[in-house]
Amino acid sequence: MSDWEVVLKNNYEQLVGYLVAYVPQIIGALVLLLIGWLIAFLFGRLTLTLVSFTGKLLNRAGNALSLNKSVSIKPQHAKIISRTVFWLIMIFFFAASLSSLGIEFIATWLRELLGYLPNVLAGIVIVVGGFLIGNVAKTMAEAAASSTGIKYSTRIGILTKWMIVGIAIVVGIEQLGMNIQFITTLIIVEVAIFSFGIALAYGLGSKELVKNLVGSRQAGKHLHIGEYIQIGEYRGKVLGFLQTSLELETENGRVLIPAKIYNELPCEILLFNETDNDEKIASQKAPR
């Protein structure tokens, strides 16, 4: 037998020996992967069911609060979450399989990745929660602004949402271990300045609105529909008390006057004789 035949034979025998020695480990790794796939599949389906059920609960709660479009979880989002859970479990079993085969450098890298993933998941949860809370706050801000007659209620709602989302993103990034203290401080200062400006503008802008609201409430307590009154230059029959105004029927027709006038000017209740319709002025000031 020639030298090269001997070398070839020895290499073949060594290869067969390695394969025989590694067959149990390969089989064990494949079994681990199969078990991991089954567990990952089950947990993925369970996660999909739980997220879908949570979405239905949020929809029901949203319907009760008229916020159903803001807090709903879409089916594709539930699928993304379930697939994420599936692959997290698969990565764990990949690392275990590689470790059983002696491929430690890849297994070590995967284990380090798994150790860092909780922070990533926490950051994702914070950001997603920020979006949900931001949507709810957007709807509530729009409703509050609309109820007070503010013209740009939609813009206020959008701005409120993205303020909350921005804070959630910053907190989520910090959860990843990144040092963004300067950005965090800057955002907090800007949000504080913006909130103060909004509060100041709203307070100044709603001063007249509050006066009218209070005036309408006081007029409704002391006046009655059908009475004839003289208040400032307006004289007529009381037809109703609106949210911010008084409705009178005058000689020239129906007129709406700002309700704040009731608290600012003397108000006389006029008495009429039912037969000749002569006016007798009671000269009494409506009680406050």
C-alpha positions in Angstrom: 0.0 0.0 0.0 1.4 3.4 -1.0 2.0 6.3 1.4 -0.9 8.4 0.0 -3.3 5.4 0.4 -2.2 5.1 4.0 -2.7 8.8 4.7 -6.1 8.7 3.0 -7.1 5.7 5.0 -6.0 7.2 8.3 -7.9 10.5 7.5 -11.0 8.5 6.6 -10.8 6.5 9.9 -10.4 9.7 11.9 -13.4 11.3 10.1 -15.5 8.2 10.9 -14.3 8.3 14.5 -15.2 12.0 14.8 -18.6 11.4 13.3 -19.3 8.4 15.6 -18.2 10.5 18.6 -20.3 13.5 17.6 -23.4 11.6 16.6 -24.9 11.6 20.1 -24.1 15.3 20.5 -25.7 16.2 17.1 -28.7 14.1 18.0 -29.0 15.9 21.3 -28.7 19.3 19.7 -31.4 18.4 17.2 -33.7 17.1 20.0 -33.1 20.4 21.9 -34.0 22.4 18.8 -37.1 20.3 18.3 -38.2 20.8 22.0 -37.4 24.5 21.7 -39.5 24.8 18.6 -42.5 23.1 20.3 -42.2 25.3 23.4 -41.7 28.4 21.3 -44.7 27.6 19.2 -46.9 27.0 22.2 -45.8 30.2 24.0 -46.2 32.1 20.7 -49.8 31.0 20.3 -50.5 31.7 24.0 -49.0 35.2 23.6 -51.2 35.8 20.5 -54.3 34.7 22.4 -53.5 36.8 25.5 -52.7 39.9 23.4 -55.8 39.5 21.3 -57.9 39.1 24.5 -56.3 42.2 26.0 -57.2 44.0 22.8 -60.8 43.0 23.1 -60.9 44.2 26.7 -59.3 47.5 25.7 -61.9 47.9 22.9 -64.7 47.3 25.4 -63.3 49.8 27.8 -62.7 52.3 25.0 -66.3 51.9 23.8 -67.5 52.8 27.3 -65.3 55.9 27.2 -65.8 56.7 23.5 -62.1 56.0 23.0 -62.3 52.8 21.0 -60.1 54.1 18.2 -57.4 55.2 20.5 -56.7 52.1 22.6 -57.3 49.3 20.2 -54.5 46.7 19.5 -54.4 45.8 15.8 -54.2 42.1 14.8 -50.8 42.6 13.1 -49.4 44.1 16.3 -50.5 41.0 18.2 -48.8 38.8 15.6 -45.5 40.8 15.9 -45.5 40.3 19.6 -46.2 36.6 19.4 -43.4 36.1 16.8 -41.0 38.1 19.0 -41.8 35.7 21.9 -41.3 32.7 19.5 -37.8 33.8 18.4 -36.7 34.8 21.9 -37.3 31.2 23.0 -35.7 29.8 19.9 -32.5 31.9 20.5 -32.3 30.4 23.9 -32.5 26.8 22.6 -30.1 27.7 19.7 -27.5 28.7 22.3 -28.1 25.5 24.3 -27.7 23.4 21.1 -24.5 25.1 20.1 -23.1 24.8 23.6 -23.8 21.0 23.5 -21.9 20.8 20.3 -18.9 22.6 21.8 -19.3 25.7 19.7 -18.9 28.0 22.7 -18.0 31.3 21.0 -21.4 31.5 19.2 -23.2 30.1 22.3 -21.6 32.8 24.5 -22.6 35.6 22.1 -26.2 34.3 22.1 -26.3 34.1 25.9 -25.0 37.7 26.1 -27.7 38.7 23.7 -30.3 37.0 25.8 -29.0 38.8 28.9 -29.5 42.1 27.1 -32.9 41.4 25.7 -34.9 42.1 28.9 -33.8 45.7 28.7 -34.8 45.8 25.1 -38.2 44.4 25.9 -38.7 46.8 28.8 -37.9 49.7 26.5 -40.3 48.4 23.8 -43.1 48.0 26.4 -42.5 51.5 27.7 -42.7 53.0 24.2 -45.8 51.0 23.2 -47.4 52.0 26.5 -46.5 55.6 25.7 -48.3 55.4 22.4 -51.4 53.9 24.0 -51.5 56.5 26.8 -50.7 59.2 24.2 -53.7 58.2 22.1 -56.0 58.2 25.1 -54.7 61.6 26.2 -55.1 62.9 22.6 -58.8 62.0 22.5 -59.4 63.4 26.0 -57.6 66.7 25.2 -59.5 67.1 21.9 -62.8 66.5 23.8 -61.9 69.0 26.5 -60.8 71.6 24.0 -63.9 71.2 21.9 -66.2 71.4 24.9 -64.7 74.8 25.8 -64.9 76.1 22.2 -61.2 76.1 21.4 -60.7 76.3 17.7 -57.6 74.2 17.3 -58.7 71.2 19.4 -57.3 68.6 17.0 -53.9 70.2 17.0 -53.9 70.4 20.8 -54.8 66.6 20.9 -52.0 65.7 18.5 -49.5 67.8 20.4 -50.5 66.2 23.7 -50.1 62.8 22.2 -46.6 63.4 20.9 -45.4 65.0 24.1 -46.3 61.8 25.9 -44.8 59.6 23.2 -41.6 61.7 23.2 -41.2 61.2 27.0 -41.9 57.5 26.6 -39.2 57.2 23.9 -36.6 58.9 26.0 -37.4 56.7 29.0 -37.3 53.6 26.7 -33.8 54.6 25.4 -32.6 55.1 28.9 -33.8 51.6 29.7 -31.3 50.3 27.1 -28.5 51.7 29.2 -27.7 54.7 27.0 -26.7 57.9 28.9 -29.0 60.6 27.5 -29.3 62.6 30.7 -28.8 65.9 28.9 -31.5 65.1 26.4 -33.9 64.0 29.2 -33.3 67.2 31.1 -33.8 69.3 28.0 -37.1 67.6 27.1 -38.4 68.0 30.7 -37.5 71.7 30.7 -39.2 72.2 27.3 -42.3 70.3 28.3 -42.5 72.3 31.5 -42.2 75.6 29.6 -44.7 74.5 27.0 -47.2 73.3 29.7 -46.8 76.7 31.5 -47.4 78.6 28.3 -50.5 76.5 27.4 -51.9 77.0 30.9 -51.2 80.7 30.8 -52.7 81.1 27.4 -55.7 79.0 28.3 -56.2 80.9 31.5 -56.1 84.3 29.8 -58.1 83.2 26.8 -60.9 81.6 29.0 -61.3 84.5 31.3 -64.3 85.9 29.4 -65.6 82.3 28.9 -65.6 81.8 32.7 -67.4 85.1 33.3 -70.1 84.1 30.9 -70.4 80.6 32.4 -70.8 82.1 35.9 -73.2 84.7 34.7 -75.5 82.2 33.0 -75.5 80.0 36.1 -76.4 82.9 38.3 -79.1 84.2 36.0 -80.6 80.8 35.8 -80.9 80.7 39.6 -82.6 84.1 40.0 -84.5 84.6 36.8 -87.3 82.5 35.2 -88.2 81.8 31.6 -91.1 84.0 30.6 -90.1 87.0 32.8 -89.6 90.4 31.2 -86.3 92.0 32.2 -84.3 95.2 31.5 -80.6 94.7 31.6 -78.4 97.4 30.2 -79.7 98.4 26.8 -81.5 95.1 26.4 -85.2 94.7 27.2 -87.3 91.7 26.5 -88.8 88.3 27.5 -86.5 85.6 28.9 -86.5 82.6 26.5 -83.7 80.6 27.9 -80.4 80.3 29.6 -77.6 79.0 27.4 -74.2 77.9 28.5 -72.6 81.3 28.0 -75.5 83.6 27.0 -79.0 84.7 27.8 -81.7 84.4 25.1 -84.2 87.3 25.0 -87.2 88.1 22.8 -87.2 91.8 22.1 -89.2 94.1 19.9 -86.7 93.6 17.2 -86.6 89.8 17.5 -84.6 87.2 19.4 -81.3 88.2 20.7 -78.4 86.4 22.5 -76.5 88.5 25.0 -73.3 87.6 26.9 -74.3 86.1 30.3 -71.6 88.0 32.1 -73.7 91.2 31.7 -76.0 89.8 34.4 -73.2 90.1 37.0 -71.9 93.5 35.6 -75.0 95.6 35.1 -78.2 96.1 37.1 -81.1 93.9 36.1 -84.7 95.0 36.5 -87.6 92.6 36.4 -90.5 94.2 34.6 -94.2 93.5 35.6 -97.0 93.8 32.9 -100.7 94.3 33.5 -102.4 91.5 31.7 -105.4 93.7 30.5 -103.8 96.8 29.0 -100.2 95.6 28.8 -99.1 98.7 30.6 -95.6 98.4 32.0 -95.0 98.8 35.7 -91.4 98.8 36.7 -90.8 97.1 39.9 -87.5 98.9 40.2 -86.0 96.0 41.9 -82.6 94.7 41.2 -82.4 90.9 40.6 -80.9 89.2 43.7 -77.3 88.0 43.4 
